[in-house]
Amino acid sequence: MTRRTLAVVSAGLGRPSSTRLLADQLAAATRDELARRGDDVDVRPVELREHAHDIVNHLLTGFPSPALREVLDTVTGADGLIAVTPIFHASYNGLFKSFFDLVGSGALADRPVLVGATGGTARHSLALEHALRPMFAHLRSVVIPTAVFAAPEDWSAGSADGALRARIARAGGELADQVHRRPASTGPADPFALTTSFDELLGGRGH
């Protein structure tokens, strides 16, 4: 049985949060599909509102707090990523963007990512394609085909309606497929690791 880690980032600002609810349901669908394929899954939720002050401080100083460093390592070291944001003014919110501005260049390259969003009207669903998908494409992630948007009318008494449940299941299956076919992650890359041996450096082959 292969051990997999799944980072689940949600950028909702309120409590309770429909953004967190959607993120949790996407995580459950992905976990269940990976388990069906024989993988053991460790789901690691990251609620960005709990780290908002540390995120701003890192942007200003260039140094993360120990707690934020652990969160960044969780995200960059996971086998798969679920990223869900509320939509403000037709795009992701500032907390979501600020967090991913702190992710190192190449840290999410070839990482399977499922994107989701919530908003007050279904018209905001276009932000998944013109804002979220391009951002993760820039980070060289593998963004799965199905993105999931949930408007208020998609929820019934705190549960997803039938159409939303179907989208969640399809997206979770696509992410599970991408995660399952890849080797298990060895954790976040060491930013201080040498990519060239001393022999190569001394021989002039490190340039």
Summary of the structure (lengths in Angstrom):
residues: 207
radius of gyration: 17.9
end to end distance: 41.4
largest distance: 67.5
contacts: 645
relative contact order: 0.17
helix: 46%
strand: 21%
